[in-house]
Amino acid sequence: MPKLMKRADIPAFLTAIAAGNPDPKTELHYATPFQLLVAVVMSAQTTDVAVNKVTPALFKAAPDAAAMAKLGEAGIGPFIKSIGLWNAKAKNVAALSLLLVERHGGEVPGEREALEALPGVGRKTANVVLNEIFGQATMAVDTHIFRLGNRTGLAPGSTTRAVEDGLVKRIPKDMLKPAHLWLILHGRYLCKARTPECWRCPGAAWCTYNEKTPVPATKKPPKTI
């Protein structure tokens, strides 16, 4: 198990990786809570970039839950064939849209239990919606956050739930909501899975990762005579 980051170091680490991005935004494109919910469901095992390529046309055809339910699985499928698991996602989006209409008047509920009762919506998806739309201090642990929780020593754990619980417990309450996106973006662009770019990480001083990647030879400044 990685060495635990000191609790006293966590605010400094988060402040460092958040530099220049104090109010982070999800990279999924959406105009309404319903559209975010659909985009997050479709983002499972698929990049945000790939999802953003298919949602404009889909949301133009079906901008709300009623229209999406009417479009149905067969109608949704052709719009999203370029993303992974599109068959299952078309089925889930059609089904969750119908349930939103029947149970919630077409609106996205702000309660975890109601969200997780929708097809295709698990704990991670519910956490994203609760954080982004309803301003709740939730932590949706994706592959990036799971990796960072363990690699940096921020909140090591063998399961996504263990990492989530650790982060919620250890991150200061006033930093928890934005920390969700700070960590995702840090993992996506800097603390990468194969080769973390430790040499340019602003949080390296507090990170407990003991195999920090050195500056690549191509990045080193030329020797002076």
Short mmCIF file of the C-alpha atoms (twelve columns), coordinates in Angstrom:
data_MODEL
# 
_entry.id   MODEL 
# 
loop_
_atom_site.group_PDB 
_atom_site.id 
_atom_site.type_symbol 
_atom_site.label_atom_id 
_atom_site.label_alt_id 
_atom_site.label_comp_id 
_atom_site.label_asym_id 
_atom_site.label_seq_id 
_atom_site.Cartn_x 
_atom_site.Cartn_y 
_atom_site.Cartn_z 
_atom_site.pdbx_PDB_model_num 
ATOM 1   C CA . MET A 1   0.000   0.000  0.000   1 
ATOM 2   C CA . PRO A 2   1.393   3.466  -0.902  1 
ATOM 3   C CA . LYS A 3   2.628   5.742  1.844   1 
ATOM 4   C CA . LEU A 4   -0.195  7.949  3.084   1 
ATOM 5   C CA . MET A 5   0.067   11.651 2.299   1 
ATOM 6   C CA . LYS A 6   0.068   13.705 5.479   1 
ATOM 7   C CA . ARG A 7   -3.366  15.156 6.142   1 
ATOM 8   C CA . ALA A 8   -1.757  18.546 6.769   1 
ATOM 9   C CA . ASP A 9   -0.261  18.432 3.260   1 
ATOM 10  C CA . ILE A 10  -3.545  17.797 1.433   1 
ATOM 11  C CA . PRO A 11  -4.723  21.447 1.194   1 
ATOM 12  C CA . ALA A 12  -1.323  22.499 -0.190  1 
ATOM 13  C CA . PHE A 13  -1.316  19.640 -2.714  1 
ATOM 14  C CA . LEU A 14  -4.823  20.458 -3.953  1 
ATOM 15  C CA . THR A 15  -4.106  24.186 -4.085  1 
ATOM 16  C CA . ALA A 16  -1.006  23.477 -6.159  1 
ATOM 17  C CA . ILE A 17  -2.695  21.240 -8.747  1 
ATOM 18  C CA . ALA A 18  -5.622  23.669 -8.951  1 
ATOM 19  C CA . ALA A 19  -3.429  26.653 -9.771  1 
ATOM 20  C CA . GLY A 20  -4.909  28.515 -12.720 1 
ATOM 21  C CA . ASN A 21  -8.166  26.534 -12.539 1 
ATOM 22  C CA . PRO A 22  -9.935  27.589 -9.325  1 
ATOM 23  C CA . ASP A 23  -13.425 26.888 -10.694 1 
ATOM 24  C CA . PRO A 24  -13.064 23.703 -12.768 1 
ATOM 25  C CA . LYS A 25  -15.737 22.551 -15.206 1 
ATOM 26  C CA . THR A 26  -16.510 19.126 -16.598 1 
ATOM 27  C CA . GLU A 27  -15.253 18.577 -20.129 1 
ATOM 28  C CA . LEU A 28  -18.526 16.944 -21.140 1 
ATOM 29  C CA . HIS A 29  -20.689 19.317 -23.165 1 
ATOM 30  C CA . TYR A 30  -24.265 19.797 -21.992 1 
ATOM 31  C CA . ALA A 31  -26.959 22.461 -21.710 1 
ATOM 32  C CA . THR A 32  -29.325 20.912 -19.154 1 
ATOM 33  C CA . PRO A 33  -29.145 18.496 -16.205 1 
ATOM 34  C CA . PHE A 34  -30.772 15.832 -18.371 1 
ATOM 35  C CA . GLN A 35  -28.136 16.231 -21.053 1 
ATOM 36  C CA . LEU A 36  -25.338 15.944 -18.495 1 
ATOM 37  C CA . LEU A 37  -26.879 12.765 -17.099 1 
ATOM 38  C CA . VAL A 38  -27.061 11.229 -20.570 1 
ATOM 39  C CA . ALA A 39  -23.505 12.327 -21.404 1 
ATOM 40  C CA . VAL A 40  -22.126 10.812 -18.195 1 
ATOM 41  C CA . VAL A 41  -23.934 7.525  -18.814 1 
ATOM 42  C CA . MET A 42  -22.448 7.431  -22.304 1 
ATOM 43  C CA . SER A 43  -18.948 8.274  -21.054 1 
ATOM 44  C CA . ALA A 44  -18.448 4.890  -19.363 1 
ATOM 45  C CA . GLN A 45  -15.348 3.252  -20.887 1 
ATOM 46  C CA . THR A 46  -15.294 6.055  -23.463 1 
ATOM 47  C CA . THR A 47  -13.490 9.393  -23.533 1 
ATOM 48  C CA . ASP A 48  -15.265 12.694 -23.022 1 
ATOM 49  C CA . VAL A 49  -13.950 13.736 -26.427 1 
ATOM 50  C CA . ALA A 50  -15.705 10.803 -28.095 1 
ATOM 51  C CA . VAL A 51  -18.957 11.527 -26.247 1 
ATOM 52  C CA . ASN A 52  -18.824 15.202 -27.193 1 
ATOM 53  C CA . LYS A 53  -18.640 14.219 -30.859 1 
ATOM 54  C CA . VAL A 54  -21.957 12.365 -30.794 1 
ATOM 55  C CA . THR A 55  -24.095 14.341 -28.342 1 
ATOM 56  C CA . PRO A 56  -24.722 17.529 -30.384 1 
ATOM 57  C CA . ALA A 57  -26.729 15.691 -33.036 1 
ATOM 58  C CA . LEU A 58  -28.410 13.453 -30.460 1 
ATOM 59  C CA . PHE A 59  -29.443 16.367 -28.248 1 
ATOM 60  C CA . LYS A 60  -30.694 18.301 -31.264 1 
ATOM 61  C CA . ALA A 61  -32.978 15.370 -32.101 1 
ATOM 62  C CA . ALA A 62  -33.953 14.740 -28.479 1 
ATOM 63  C CA . PRO A 63  -33.149 17.649 -26.143 1 
ATOM 64  C CA . ASP A 64  -35.151 16.424 -23.149 1 
ATOM 65  C CA . ALA A 65  -36.304 13.238 -21.463 1 
ATOM 66  C CA . ALA A 66  -39.683 13.108 -23.203 1 
ATOM 67  C CA . ALA A 67  -38.134 13.471 -26.640 1 
ATOM 68  C CA . MET A 68  -35.410 10.934 -25.841 1 
ATOM 69  C CA . ALA A 69  -37.944 8.412  -24.586 1 
ATOM 70  C CA . LYS A 70  -39.938 8.900  -27.765 1 
ATOM 71  C CA . LEU A 71  -36.801 8.430  -29.873 1 
ATOM 72  C CA . GLY A 72  -36.267 5.090  -28.137 1 
ATOM 73  C CA . GLU A 73  -33.395 2.629  -28.220 1 
ATOM 74  C CA . ALA A 74  -33.638 2.074  -31.979 1 
ATOM 75  C CA . GLY A 75  -33.604 5.808  -32.634 1 
ATOM 76  C CA . ILE A 76  -30.762 6.592  -30.230 1 
ATOM 77  C CA . GLY A 77  -28.432 3.875  -31.500 1 
ATOM 78  C CA . PRO A 78  -27.517 5.408  -34.880 1 
ATOM 79  C CA . PHE A 79  -26.393 8.640  -33.185 1 
ATOM 80  C CA . ILE A 80  -23.909 6.944  -30.846 1 
ATOM 81  C CA . LYS A 81  -22.472 4.027  -32.853 1 
ATOM 82  C CA . SER A 82  -18.970 5.491  -32.720 1 
ATOM 83  C CA . ILE A 83  -18.644 5.105  -28.930 1 
ATOM 84  C CA . GLY A 84  -17.950 1.974  -26.952 1 
ATOM 85  C CA . LEU A 85  -20.805 -0.221 -25.729 1 
ATOM 86  C CA . TRP A 86  -23.236 1.857  -27.754 1 
ATOM 87  C CA . ASN A 87  -25.915 -0.846 -27.839 1 
ATOM 88  C CA . ALA A 88  -26.182 -1.080 -24.056 1 
ATOM 89  C CA . LYS A 89  -25.954 2.688  -23.705 1 
ATOM 90  C CA . ALA A 90  -28.765 3.289  -26.204 1 
ATOM 91  C CA . LYS A 91  -30.925 0.857  -24.242 1 
ATOM 92  C CA . ASN A 92  -30.123 2.499  -20.907 1 
ATOM 93  C CA . VAL A 93  -30.600 6.067  -22.136 1 
ATOM 94  C CA . ALA A 94  -33.979 5.190  -23.617 1 
ATOM 95  C CA . ALA A 95  -35.066 3.427  -20.421 1 
ATOM 96  C CA . LEU A 96  -33.824 6.108  -18.011 1 
ATOM 97  C CA . SER A 97  -35.513 8.803  -20.096 1 
ATOM 98  C CA . LEU A 98  -38.830 6.980  -19.873 1 
ATOM 99  C CA . LEU A 99  -38.474 6.580  -16.094 1 
ATOM 100 C CA . LEU A 100 -37.622 10.262 -15.697 1 
ATOM 101 C CA . VAL A 101 -40.854 11.137 -17.478 1 
ATOM 102 C CA . GLU A 102 -42.943 8.624  -15.517 1 
ATOM 103 C CA . ARG A 103 -41.466 9.185  -12.045 1 
ATOM 104 C CA . HIS A 104 -40.000 12.687 -12.043 1 
ATOM 105 C CA . GLY A 105 -41.905 14.729 -14.593 1 
ATOM 106 C CA . GLY A 106 -38.949 14.603 -16.957 1 
ATOM 107 C CA . GLU A 107 -36.607 16.275 -14.458 1 
ATOM 108 C CA . VAL A 108 -33.353 14.867 -13.083 1 
ATOM 109 C CA . PRO A 109 -33.774 14.119 -9.362  1 
ATOM 110 C CA . GLY A 110 -31.277 15.474 -6.853  1 
ATOM 111 C CA . GLU A 111 -31.307 12.433 -4.562  1 
ATOM 112 C CA . ARG A 112 -28.791 9.609  -4.820  1 
ATOM 113 C CA . GLU A 113 -31.343 6.830  -4.347  1 
ATOM 114 C CA . ALA A 114 -33.560 8.157  -7.134  1 
ATOM 115 C CA . LEU A 115 -30.609 8.600  -9.478  1 
ATOM 116 C CA . GLU A 116 -29.199 5.146  -8.853  1 
ATOM 117 C CA . ALA A 117 -32.628 3.636  -9.538  1 
ATOM 118 C CA . LEU A 118 -32.299 4.758  -13.174 1 
ATOM 119 C CA . PRO A 119 -30.944 2.258  -15.749 1 
ATOM 120 C CA . GLY A 120 -27.234 2.710  -16.420 1 
ATOM 121 C CA . VAL A 121 -26.741 5.019  -13.432 1 
ATOM 122 C CA . GLY A 122 -24.355 3.725  -10.789 1 
ATOM 123 C CA . ARG A 123 -22.686 5.413  -7.863  1 
ATOM 124 C CA . LYS A 124 -20.047 7.175  -9.968  1 
ATOM 125 C CA . THR A 125 -22.576 8.649  -12.404 1 
ATOM 126 C CA . ALA A 126 -24.814 9.739  -9.547  1 
ATOM 127 C CA . ASN A 127 -21.848 11.424 -7.854  1 
ATOM 128 C CA . VAL A 128 -20.999 13.379 -11.009 1 
ATOM 129 C CA . VAL A 129 -24.577 14.653 -11.358 1 
ATOM 130 C CA . LEU A 130 -24.908 15.490 -7.661  1 
ATOM 131 C CA . ASN A 131 -21.605 17.387 -7.756  1 
ATOM 132 C CA . GLU A 132 -21.973 19.195 -11.070 1 
ATOM 133 C CA . ILE A 133 -25.710 19.971 -11.073 1 
ATOM 134 C CA . PHE A 134 -26.703 20.054 -7.428  1 
ATOM 135 C CA . GLY A 135 -23.486 21.405 -5.916  1 
ATOM 136 C CA . GLN A 136 -23.001 18.534 -3.518  1 
ATOM 137 C CA . ALA A 137 -19.548 17.674 -2.181  1 
ATOM 138 C CA . THR A 138 -19.392 14.228 -3.758  1 
ATOM 139 C CA . MET A 139 -16.401 12.361 -5.189  1 
ATOM 140 C CA . ALA A 140 -16.968 10.343 -8.358  1 
ATOM 141 C CA . VAL A 141 -14.025 7.951  -8.544  1 
ATOM 142 C CA . ASP A 142 -13.111 7.231  -12.147 1 
ATOM 143 C CA . THR A 143 -9.879  5.594  -13.331 1 
ATOM 144 C CA . HIS A 144 -7.972  8.880  -12.961 1 
ATOM 145 C CA . ILE A 145 -9.067  9.550  -9.385  1 
ATOM 146 C CA . PHE A 146 -8.557  5.914  -8.381  1 
ATOM 147 C CA . ARG A 147 -5.000  6.105  -9.720  1 
ATOM 148 C CA . LEU A 148 -4.255  9.428  -8.032  1 
ATOM 149 C CA . GLY A 149 -5.753  8.355  -4.731  1 
ATOM 150 C CA . ASN A 150 -3.293  5.470  -4.661  1 
ATOM 151 C CA . ARG A 151 -0.249  6.861  -6.441  1 
ATOM 152 C CA . THR A 152 -0.029  10.163 -4.588  1 
ATOM 153 C CA . GLY A 153 -0.925  8.719  -1.198  1 
ATOM 154 C CA . LEU A 154 -3.922  11.028 -1.010  1 
ATOM 155 C CA . ALA A 155 -6.358  8.195  -0.215  1 
ATOM 156 C CA . PRO A 156 -5.032  4.721  -1.009  1 
ATOM 157 C CA . GLY A 157 -7.559  1.927  -1.412  1 
ATOM 158 C CA . SER A 158 -8.064  -1.366 -3.222  1 
ATOM 159 C CA . THR A 159 -11.559 -0.480 -4.465  1 
ATOM 160 C CA . THR A 160 -13.166 2.636  -5.908  1 
ATOM 161 C CA . ARG A 161 -15.453 2.883  -2.881  1 
ATOM 162 C CA . ALA A 162 -12.483 2.690  -0.490  1 
ATOM 163 C CA . VAL A 163 -10.753 5.513  -2.383  1 
ATOM 164 C CA . GLU A 164 -13.978 7.550  -2.471  1 
ATOM 165 C CA . ASP A 165 -14.524 7.154  1.255   1 
ATOM 166 C CA . GLY A 166 -10.901 8.047  1.960   1 
ATOM 167 C CA . LEU A 167 -11.031 11.186 -0.152  1 
ATOM 168 C CA . VAL A 168 -14.310 12.349 1.385   1 
ATOM 169 C CA . LYS A 169 -12.867 11.801 4.850   1 
ATOM 170 C CA . ARG A 170 -9.448  13.380 4.278   1 
ATOM 171 C CA . ILE A 171 -10.072 16.321 1.916   1 
ATOM 172 C CA . PRO A 172 -11.133 19.541 3.696   1 
ATOM 173 C CA . LYS A 173 -14.887 20.024 3.326   1 
ATOM 174 C CA . ASP A 174 -14.529 23.407 1.646   1 
ATOM 175 C CA . MET A 175 -12.304 21.867 -1.060  1 
ATOM 176 C CA . LEU A 176 -14.181 18.638 -1.664  1 
ATOM 177 C CA . LYS A 177 -16.577 19.746 -4.405  1 
ATOM 178 C CA . PRO A 178 -13.972 21.280 -6.755  1 
ATOM 179 C CA . ALA A 179 -11.410 18.607 -5.800  1 
ATOM 180 C CA . HIS A 180 -13.419 16.102 -7.828  1 
ATOM 181 C CA . LEU A 181 -12.573 17.881 -11.084 1 
ATOM 182 C CA . TRP A 182 -9.117  19.034 -9.993  1 
ATOM 183 C CA . LEU A 183 -8.129  15.402 -9.545  1 
ATOM 184 C CA . ILE A 184 -9.754  14.197 -12.772 1 
ATOM 185 C CA . LEU A 185 -8.042  16.873 -14.855 1 
ATOM 186 C CA . HIS A 186 -4.714  16.363 -13.078 1 
ATOM 187 C CA . GLY A 187 -4.863  12.650 -13.825 1 
ATOM 188 C CA . ARG A 188 -5.963  13.189 -17.410 1 
ATOM 189 C CA . TYR A 189 -3.259  15.668 -18.370 1 
ATOM 190 C CA . LEU A 190 -0.357  15.333 -15.922 1 
ATOM 191 C CA . CYS A 191 -0.422  12.326 -13.585 1 
ATOM 192 C CA . LYS A 192 -0.996  9.953  -16.499 1 
ATOM 193 C CA . ALA A 193 -1.374  6.207  -16.157 1 
ATOM 194 C CA . ARG A 194 1.759   5.008  -17.950 1 
ATOM 195 C CA . THR A 195 4.148   7.891  -17.479 1 
ATOM 196 C CA . PRO A 196 3.232   10.520 -14.902 1 
ATOM 197 C CA . GLU A 197 4.861   13.835 -15.777 1 
ATOM 198 C CA . CYS A 198 6.245   14.336 -12.293 1 
ATOM 199 C CA . TRP A 199 8.926   16.773 -13.464 1 
ATOM 200 C CA . ARG A 200 6.275   19.398 -14.196 1 
ATOM 201 C CA . CYS A 201 3.766   18.533 -11.469 1 
ATOM 202 C CA . PRO A 202 3.062   21.470 -9.139  1 
ATOM 203 C CA . GLY A 203 2.003   19.052 -6.399  1 
ATOM 204 C CA . ALA A 204 5.111   16.855 -6.484  1 
ATOM 205 C CA . ALA A 205 6.499   18.255 -3.235  1 
ATOM 206 C CA . TRP A 206 3.602   16.753 -1.253  1 
ATOM 207 C CA . CYS A 207 3.011   13.591 -3.309  1 
ATOM 208 C CA . THR A 208 4.371   10.404 -1.672  1 
ATOM 209 C CA . TYR A 209 4.961   8.524  -4.949  1 
ATOM 210 C CA . ASN A 210 8.513   7.221  -4.608  1 
ATOM 211 C CA . GLU A 211 9.178   6.496  -8.283  1 
ATOM 212 C CA . LYS A 212 8.761   10.001 -9.619  1 
ATOM 213 C CA . THR A 213 9.456   10.313 -13.320 1 
ATOM 214 C CA . PRO A 214 12.591  12.390 -14.008 1 
ATOM 215 C CA . VAL A 215 12.802  15.079 -16.649 1 
ATOM 216 C CA . PRO A 216 13.065  13.319 -20.041 1 
ATOM 217 C CA . ALA A 217 16.358  13.783 -21.830 1 
ATOM 218 C CA . THR A 218 14.576  15.657 -24.615 1 
ATOM 219 C CA . LYS A 219 13.245  18.123 -22.078 1 
ATOM 220 C CA . LYS A 220 16.534  18.851 -20.351 1 
ATOM 221 C CA . PRO A 221 18.158  22.199 -21.116 1 
ATOM 222 C CA . PRO A 222 21.371  22.024 -23.195 1 
ATOM 223 C CA . LYS A 223 24.662  22.009 -21.322 1 
ATOM 224 C CA . THR A 224 26.538  25.268 -21.215 1 
ATOM 225 C CA . ILE A 225 30.265  25.491 -21.820 1 
# 
